[in-house]
Amino acid sequence: YATGDIHVGGTVEAASLEAGGDVVVKGGIIGHGEAHEHVREEHKATAVVRCGGSCSALFVENARIEARDSILIGRLARQSELTASNQIVVGQPGSGQGSIIGGYTRATLLVQAGVIGSPAGVKTRVAVGSNPYLSEKLNTLNKTIAQKAKELDDVTKILTYLAENPTRSTPQVRVKAENSRARLNQELAQCQREKDDLEQEMSLAQDAKVVIEKTVFGNVQIEIAGKIKPVDLERAGG
């Protein structure tokens, strides 16, 4: 674990790396068991990488990678679960090289590779157009807003009662309630600003796309903003 960046000069095998910044691996990231989301993590010897920035490697196999920015892979992603808030690019863009074979690859804005799938028809899932991190954060924020709105409503009812029955309380009680109302109003305003920023960031996903430079094979499922396109036969890229 590192709060900053992690640089590996060789290969990462069935290990767990977590960085607040980037993870840069000169070689490959290789686990020893397939990284399927329905298998409990402690029961498989996959390589696991989580980072607050970007993750880059020459190739990835049987790994789970989560990046708050991007995932950049030089040659091949095989049977791995890749999640990025920004983009996932396999191969040098424009070269037609770089393959995604099997596993589940999802990013908010872009997934790009020379080839997706394989001639053997390995099941491969690719998804863009939604950000799992932002969605989770927005759900939490909505719950916080609802809770604070209820607290504000309760304080407002108390203040209304005290105004109608001035002899039933002391000035200290009224001041405490007023302070609570002011604090809750400030916190709700801050939460609403954060919600507006999140929704604006999520709206960027409307332009999400999957770019396949050369070939897409059968048994590939492409999902864009919740709409699914199953590819049943080998096709040219696009």
BELUR-V766037 format. One line per field, one symbol per residue. ss: DSSP state (H for helix, E for strand, L for the rest). psi: psi as a letter, one per 20 degrees, with the letter a starting at -180 (. if undefined). Layout:
BEGIN
ss=???
psi=???
END
This chain:
BEGIN
ss=LELLLEEELLLELLLEEEELLLEEELLEEELLLLLLLLLLHHHLLLEEEEELLLEEEEEEELEEEEELLLEEEEEEEELLEEEELLEEEELLLLLLLLEEELLEEEELLEEEEEEELLLLLLLEEEEELLLHHHHHHHHHHHHHHHHHHHHHHHHHHHHHHHHHLHHHLLHHHHHHHHHHHHHHHHHHHHHHHHHHHHHHHHHHHHHLEEEEEEEELLLEEEEELLEEEEELLLEELL
psi=pqhcqpppicqpbmrpppqhcqooohcroprjqqmpiipphijqlrppppqicqpqrgrpplqopppierpopggpoplqoppqheqppoqppiijrpqooaaopprghppprgppaqhikpppppprjqohghgghgggghhgggghhggggggggghgghhimhijrrhhgggghghgggghgghggghhghgggghghhhhihjqqppohfqprrkppppolippopohqprqa.
END
